[in-house]
Amino acid sequence: MPSINRIDKVNSLLLHEIGKIIQRDFEFSPNTLVTITYVDTSANLIEAKVFVSVFPDNTAKQIIDKLNRAVYVIQKKINRSLNMRPIPKIKFVIDKNLKTAGRVEELLAQIDEGKTGLKN
């Protein structure tokens, strides 16, 4: 079983390489922002989930579908560019953490406004 340090290195390497491939080879609509937030590789290095954040949110499913349809092309490019074995099988998923974090911040701001409203 690989060490945690190795998995972190694989995650970082995949994040960097996949980001370069997406930036170089994919086109999205001009008003769409696609960001790879993090990669989570399984302990046995067989699978890697690539978490993607998309703005605006209403295009996220389309973008993830487009990336997952092209996963074999992306996988082939990673296989050629990286000198490591095994290279995990990639799966793109929507990162919901940023949306959740934004909602938490929004609620905290409302609470804070309520507190300041009580003081006045």
Residue frames relative to the residue before (quaternion, step in Angstrom):
aa qw qx qy qz dx dy dz
M 1.0000 0.0000 0.0000 0.0000 0.00 0.00 0.00
P 0.4543 -0.7078 0.4676 0.2719 3.61 -0.75 1.03
S 0.5369 -0.6211 0.4632 0.3338 3.52 -1.17 0.58
I 0.6428 -0.5233 0.3939 0.3973 3.54 -1.26 0.44
N 0.6113 0.5604 -0.3428 0.4413 3.56 1.05 -0.75
R 0.6567 0.4971 -0.3149 0.4717 3.60 0.95 -0.82
I 0.6417 0.5183 -0.3298 0.4592 3.59 0.95 -0.81
D 0.6298 0.5238 -0.3305 0.4688 3.59 1.01 -0.77
K 0.6535 0.5060 -0.3101 0.4699 3.58 0.99 -0.82
V 0.6405 0.5095 -0.3205 0.4769 3.59 0.99 -0.84
N 0.6308 0.5333 -0.3306 0.4566 3.61 0.95 -0.86
S 0.6796 0.4933 -0.2824 0.4637 3.56 0.88 -0.97
L 0.6599 0.5110 -0.3009 0.4614 3.57 0.94 -0.89
L 0.6681 0.4892 -0.3004 0.4734 3.58 0.92 -0.88
L 0.6182 0.5474 -0.3408 0.4496 3.59 0.98 -0.83
H 0.6810 0.4926 -0.2794 0.4642 3.55 0.88 -0.97
E 0.7087 0.4708 -0.2704 0.4506 3.59 0.78 -1.02
I 0.6684 0.4851 -0.3070 0.4729 3.59 0.91 -0.87
G 0.6139 0.5482 -0.3394 0.4554 3.58 1.05 -0.73
K 0.6571 0.4992 -0.3100 0.4721 3.59 0.96 -0.84
I 0.6569 0.5127 -0.3144 0.4547 3.57 0.93 -0.87
I 0.6721 0.4915 -0.3036 0.4633 3.59 0.87 -0.91
Q 0.6627 0.5070 -0.3098 0.4558 3.58 0.93 -0.86
R 0.7226 0.4580 -0.2411 0.4583 3.56 0.96 -0.90
D 0.8302 0.3197 -0.1097 0.4433 3.59 0.82 -1.00
F 0.7246 0.4055 -0.2435 0.5012 3.60 1.19 -0.24
E 0.1517 -0.7561 0.6290 0.0978 3.50 -1.18 0.70
F 0.1006 -0.7685 0.6308 0.0371 3.52 -0.98 0.93
S 0.6734 -0.4733 0.3436 0.4523 3.56 -1.20 0.27
P 0.6550 -0.5798 0.3222 0.3619 3.60 -1.06 0.75
N 0.7424 0.3970 -0.2270 0.4895 3.60 1.05 -0.64
T 0.5718 0.5835 -0.3802 0.4336 3.59 1.20 0.45
L 0.1536 -0.7735 0.6117 0.0629 3.54 -0.95 0.97
V 0.0650 -0.7937 0.6048 -0.0087 3.58 -0.68 1.16
T 0.0113 0.8076 -0.5859 0.0656 3.57 -0.73 1.12
I 0.2962 -0.7010 0.6145 0.2079 3.55 -0.99 0.83
T 0.2471 -0.8136 0.5111 0.1254 3.57 -0.45 1.19
Y 0.7700 -0.2276 0.1350 0.5806 3.59 0.99 -0.77
V 0.3154 -0.7110 0.5967 0.1974 3.54 -1.36 0.28
D 0.1189 -0.7825 0.6094 0.0476 3.55 -0.99 0.89
T 0.1086 -0.8122 0.5730 0.0135 3.56 -0.28 1.31
S 0.4954 -0.6573 0.4780 0.3066 3.56 -0.98 0.85
A 0.6610 -0.5451 0.3523 0.3766 3.57 -1.21 0.55
N 0.7168 0.4239 -0.2601 0.4887 3.61 1.09 -0.61
L 0.4467 -0.7326 0.4054 0.3153 3.59 1.36 0.19
I 0.4247 0.7109 -0.4614 0.3183 3.59 1.14 0.55
E 0.8125 0.1229 -0.0272 0.5692 3.58 1.01 -0.82
A 0.0743 -0.7752 0.6256 0.0455 3.55 -1.15 0.68
K 0.2216 -0.7451 0.6158 0.1281 3.54 -0.86 1.02
V 0.1764 -0.7704 0.6082 0.0732 3.53 -0.80 1.09
F 0.2121 -0.7989 0.5554 0.0909 3.56 -0.48 1.25
V 0.0976 -0.8138 0.5724 -0.0233 3.52 -0.72 1.19
S 0.1958 -0.7476 0.6260 0.1046 3.52 -1.02 0.92
V 0.0831 -0.8016 0.5920 0.0056 3.57 -0.89 0.98
F 0.0474 -0.7679 0.6385 0.0209 3.53 -1.01 0.89
P 0.5169 -0.2262 -0.8119 0.1499 1.69 -1.55 1.93
D 0.6698 -0.5572 0.3411 0.3529 3.53 -1.22 0.67
N 0.6444 0.5670 -0.3360 0.3878 3.58 1.01 -0.76
T 0.6819 0.4527 -0.2986 0.4908 3.63 1.22 -0.20
A 0.4073 0.7594 -0.4466 0.2408 3.60 1.27 -0.13
K 0.6748 0.4979 -0.3147 0.4447 3.60 0.80 -0.94
Q 0.6471 0.5181 -0.3200 0.4588 3.60 0.95 -0.81
I 0.6624 0.5050 -0.3038 0.4625 3.58 0.95 -0.89
I 0.6580 0.5007 -0.3091 0.4699 3.59 0.91 -0.90
D 0.6371 0.5209 -0.3241 0.4666 3.59 0.99 -0.81
K 0.6448 0.5204 -0.3135 0.4639 3.57 0.98 -0.87
L 0.6752 0.4848 -0.2946 0.4716 3.60 0.93 -0.87
N 0.6766 0.4862 -0.2993 0.4651 3.60 0.94 -0.81
R 0.6107 0.5268 -0.3544 0.4733 3.61 1.13 -0.54
A 0.7379 0.3922 -0.2114 0.5070 3.58 1.10 -0.69
V 0.3430 0.7877 -0.4704 0.2016 3.59 1.27 0.11
Y 0.6359 0.5349 -0.3473 0.4345 3.63 1.01 -0.66
V 0.6313 0.5086 -0.3246 0.4872 3.57 1.07 -0.71
I 0.6504 0.5033 -0.3074 0.4787 3.58 0.95 -0.89
Q 0.6453 0.5276 -0.3140 0.4547 3.57 0.95 -0.91
K 0.6505 0.5187 -0.3155 0.4563 3.59 0.95 -0.87
K 0.6610 0.4991 -0.3071 0.4688 3.60 0.97 -0.83
I 0.6360 0.5072 -0.3287 0.4798 3.58 1.03 -0.73
N 0.6303 0.5436 -0.3288 0.4462 3.58 0.96 -0.86
R 0.6830 0.4809 -0.2824 0.4717 3.59 1.01 -0.81
S 0.7482 0.4439 -0.2343 0.4338 3.57 0.92 -0.86
L 0.7358 0.3895 -0.2355 0.5014 3.60 1.09 -0.57
N 0.2801 -0.7531 0.5770 0.1467 3.51 -1.04 0.85
M 0.5173 0.6038 -0.4508 0.4057 3.55 0.48 1.22
R 0.0809 -0.7704 0.6303 0.0513 3.53 -1.22 0.52
P 0.5771 -0.2675 -0.7694 0.0589 1.61 -1.78 1.68
I 0.3614 -0.6696 0.5901 0.2699 3.52 -1.27 0.41
P 0.4593 -0.7235 0.4377 0.2720 3.60 -0.61 1.10
K 0.4968 -0.6081 0.5286 0.3225 3.54 -1.24 0.57
I 0.3117 -0.7940 0.5050 0.1322 3.56 -0.75 1.10
K 0.0001 0.7558 -0.6548 0.0046 3.52 -1.16 0.79
F 0.2780 -0.7649 0.5621 0.1476 3.58 -0.82 1.03
V 0.0043 0.7863 -0.6170 0.0323 3.56 -0.99 0.93
I 0.5429 -0.6104 0.4687 0.3361 3.55 -1.23 0.54
D 0.3153 -0.7311 0.5748 0.1888 3.57 -0.94 0.92
K 0.1488 -0.8185 0.5528 0.0480 3.55 -0.41 1.25
N 0.4611 0.7068 -0.4356 0.3131 3.60 1.25 -0.15
L 0.6592 0.5109 -0.3226 0.4476 3.60 0.94 -0.81
K 0.6411 0.5124 -0.3239 0.4707 3.56 1.01 -0.78
T 0.6519 0.5068 -0.3044 0.4749 3.57 0.99 -0.86
A 0.6507 0.5126 -0.3150 0.4633 3.58 0.95 -0.86
G 0.6374 0.5271 -0.3201 0.4619 3.58 1.01 -0.79
R 0.6516 0.5042 -0.3118 0.4732 3.57 1.01 -0.81
V 0.6319 0.5224 -0.3336 0.4654 3.61 0.99 -0.80
E 0.6547 0.5044 -0.3136 0.4675 3.60 0.93 -0.87
E 0.6297 0.5348 -0.3264 0.4593 3.56 1.03 -0.80
L 0.6698 0.4882 -0.2958 0.4748 3.60 0.95 -0.88
L 0.6395 0.5156 -0.3262 0.4677 3.59 1.01 -0.77
A 0.6351 0.5184 -0.3298 0.4682 3.58 1.03 -0.74
Q 0.6401 0.5151 -0.3251 0.4683 3.58 1.02 -0.77
I 0.6329 0.5159 -0.3273 0.4756 3.57 1.02 -0.79
D 0.6545 0.5146 -0.3064 0.4614 3.55 0.95 -0.92
E 0.6416 0.5095 -0.3226 0.4740 3.60 0.97 -0.79
G 0.6363 0.5312 -0.3219 0.4575 3.56 1.04 -0.77
K 0.6508 0.5083 -0.3153 0.4677 3.58 1.01 -0.77
T 0.6751 0.4709 -0.3074 0.4775 3.57 0.93 -0.83
G 0.6099 0.5511 -0.3491 0.4500 3.55 1.13 -0.62
L 0.6532 0.5148 -0.3142 0.4578 3.59 1.05 -0.69
K 0.6481 0.5387 -0.3194 0.4333 3.59 1.05 -0.69
N 0.6694 0.5233 -0.3084 0.4276 3.59 1.03 -0.71
